Amino acid sequence: MRATCFLALLLLPACTSIGGAESRYVEGTINRYEWASANWLTLDLTSGRFSIRPGTYNGGYAEGEKRIDRQSGSLEAARLEILNGLVDDVMVVGLQDAACLAIPGSERTLIVVSTGGRKEIKVRDNQNSYSARDELVCWTDEGNALYEFLEEEFEWASGLRAFDERLKER
């Protein structure tokens, strides 16, 4: 029995990668806006499939309304290749600078103020997981580049144009 359990433990890592299927995902807030909660993006970096869970408006006549309907689709291959390159960079250096995070907030020389809501991103694969939120001053250049790419790529899903149009109608 003991030998069987030991053998099973030795083989466990091999069993988790049967078929060689690697999964890679990026998740995070996109389309941050002062008067609404952010939309939440989940994107499979292998297939390019994504879904966007809508945020809701926090004030005014639209209080509680969704910014957009739930969206899903696939990123085109060329854009997915660029995105995977940005994620590769993040997997090397991380999303946040550990040395910066070690400095107490009151001793940092730069403060980043955002009225657009929480900025958050998560990147994970079969072996590693990185996440960052808040502490915007400590984000790495690679983390910021990845976040900016996602913001630009999915700007169409902000729901702000539709909101502006409704305001014009009033």
C-alpha positions as CSV (number, residue, x, y, z in Angstrom):
1,M,0.0,0.0,0.0
2,R,2.8,2.5,1.0
3,A,4.7,1.8,-2.3
4,T,1.5,2.3,-4.3
5,C,0.8,5.6,-2.7
6,F,4.4,6.7,-3.2
7,L,4.3,5.8,-6.8
8,A,1.0,7.6,-7.3
9,L,2.5,10.8,-5.8
10,L,5.5,10.6,-8.1
11,L,3.2,10.2,-11.1
12,L,0.7,12.9,-10.1
13,P,2.5,15.8,-11.9
14,A,2.5,13.8,-15.1
15,C,-1.2,13.0,-14.7
16,T,-2.1,16.6,-14.5
17,S,-0.6,17.4,-17.9
18,I,-1.9,14.4,-19.8
19,G,-2.6,15.5,-23.4
20,G,-0.3,18.5,-23.0
21,A,-3.3,20.9,-22.6
22,E,-2.0,24.1,-21.3
23,S,-4.5,26.7,-20.1
24,R,-3.8,30.4,-20.0
25,Y,-6.3,33.1,-19.0
26,V,-6.4,36.7,-18.4
27,E,-9.2,38.3,-16.3
28,G,-9.8,41.8,-15.1
29,T,-11.7,45.0,-15.0
30,I,-12.1,46.9,-18.3
31,N,-13.9,50.0,-19.2
32,R,-13.5,51.7,-15.8
33,Y,-15.7,54.7,-15.4
34,E,-16.3,57.1,-12.5
35,W,-20.1,56.6,-12.4
36,A,-20.3,52.8,-13.0
37,S,-18.7,49.6,-11.9
38,A,-16.2,48.2,-14.3
39,N,-17.0,45.5,-16.8
40,W,-15.2,42.2,-16.0
41,L,-13.3,40.4,-18.9
42,T,-12.4,36.7,-18.9
43,L,-10.3,35.7,-21.9
44,D,-8.9,32.3,-22.8
45,L,-5.4,33.0,-24.2
46,T,-5.3,29.6,-26.0
47,S,-8.5,29.8,-28.0
48,G,-9.1,33.6,-27.9
49,R,-12.7,33.1,-26.6
50,F,-13.8,35.9,-24.2
51,S,-16.8,36.9,-22.2
52,I,-17.5,40.3,-20.7
53,R,-19.7,40.6,-17.6
54,P,-21.3,44.0,-17.5
55,G,-20.9,46.6,-14.8
56,T,-23.8,48.7,-13.6
57,Y,-24.3,52.4,-13.3
58,N,-23.8,53.8,-9.8
59,G,-25.7,57.1,-9.9
60,G,-28.0,59.3,-11.8
61,Y,-31.2,58.2,-13.6
62,A,-29.5,55.0,-14.8
63,E,-28.7,53.8,-11.3
64,G,-28.5,50.0,-11.3
65,E,-28.8,49.6,-15.1
66,K,-26.3,47.4,-16.8
67,R,-23.8,49.3,-19.0
68,I,-24.0,46.6,-21.7
69,D,-25.5,43.2,-22.2
70,R,-23.3,40.3,-21.5
71,Q,-20.9,39.9,-24.4
72,S,-18.9,37.0,-25.7
73,G,-16.8,36.2,-28.8
74,S,-13.4,35.5,-30.1
75,L,-10.3,37.7,-30.5
76,E,-8.9,37.6,-34.0
77,A,-5.7,35.5,-34.4
78,A,-3.3,38.5,-34.9
79,R,-4.6,40.3,-31.8
80,L,-4.4,37.1,-29.8
81,E,-0.8,36.7,-30.8
82,I,0.0,40.2,-29.6
83,L,-1.9,39.6,-26.4
84,N,0.0,36.4,-25.7
85,G,3.3,38.2,-26.2
86,L,2.3,40.8,-23.6
87,V,1.3,37.9,-21.2
88,D,4.6,36.2,-21.8
89,D,6.4,39.4,-20.7
90,V,4.2,39.6,-17.6
91,M,5.0,35.9,-16.8
92,V,8.7,36.9,-16.7
93,V,8.6,40.0,-14.6
94,G,5.1,39.9,-12.9
95,L,2.4,42.5,-12.8
96,Q,3.8,44.4,-9.8
97,D,7.3,45.4,-8.7
98,A,8.0,43.5,-5.4
99,A,10.6,46.1,-4.3
100,C,8.0,48.9,-4.7
101,L,5.4,46.9,-2.8
102,A,7.9,46.5,0.1
103,I,8.1,50.2,0.6
104,P,5.4,51.5,3.0
105,G,2.8,53.5,1.1
106,S,3.5,56.6,3.2
107,E,7.1,56.5,2.0
108,R,6.5,56.3,-1.7
109,T,7.2,59.4,-3.7
110,L,4.4,58.9,-6.2
111,I,0.7,58.5,-5.6
112,V,-1.7,57.5,-8.3
113,V,-5.3,58.7,-7.9
114,S,-8.1,57.1,-10.0
115,T,-11.7,58.1,-10.1
116,G,-12.4,55.4,-12.6
117,G,-12.9,52.6,-10.2
118,R,-10.7,49.7,-9.3
119,K,-8.0,48.6,-11.8
120,E,-7.5,44.8,-11.5
121,I,-5.9,42.1,-13.6
122,K,-5.2,38.4,-13.2
123,V,-3.0,36.2,-15.4
124,R,-2.7,32.5,-14.9
125,D,-1.5,29.3,-16.6
126,N,-1.0,25.8,-15.4
127,Q,2.0,26.7,-13.3
128,N,1.8,30.4,-12.4
129,S,-0.7,33.0,-11.3
130,Y,-0.2,36.7,-11.0
131,S,-2.7,39.3,-9.9
132,A,-2.6,43.0,-9.3
133,R,-5.0,45.6,-8.1
134,D,-4.7,48.9,-6.3
135,E,-1.2,50.0,-5.6
136,L,-1.1,51.4,-9.1
137,V,2.3,53.0,-8.6
138,C,3.8,49.6,-8.2
139,W,2.6,48.1,-11.4
140,T,5.3,47.0,-13.8
141,D,5.6,48.5,-17.3
142,E,4.7,45.0,-18.6
143,G,1.6,44.9,-16.4
144,N,0.5,48.4,-17.5
145,A,1.1,47.5,-21.2
146,L,-1.1,44.4,-20.9
147,Y,-3.8,46.4,-19.1
148,E,-3.7,49.2,-21.7
149,F,-4.0,46.7,-24.5
150,L,-7.1,45.1,-23.0
151,E,-8.7,48.5,-22.4
152,E,-8.1,49.5,-26.0
153,E,-9.1,46.2,-27.5
154,F,-12.4,46.1,-25.6
155,E,-13.2,49.8,-25.6
156,W,-16.2,49.0,-27.8
157,A,-17.8,47.2,-24.8
158,S,-17.7,50.2,-22.5
159,G,-21.4,51.1,-22.9
160,L,-20.5,54.7,-22.5
161,R,-21.6,55.7,-26.0
162,A,-25.0,54.3,-25.5
163,F,-25.2,56.1,-22.2
164,D,-24.2,59.4,-23.8
165,E,-26.9,58.9,-26.4
166,R,-29.6,58.3,-23.8
167,L,-28.5,61.5,-22.1
168,K,-28.9,63.5,-25.3
169,E,-32.4,62.2,-25.7
170,R,-33.5,63.6,-22.4
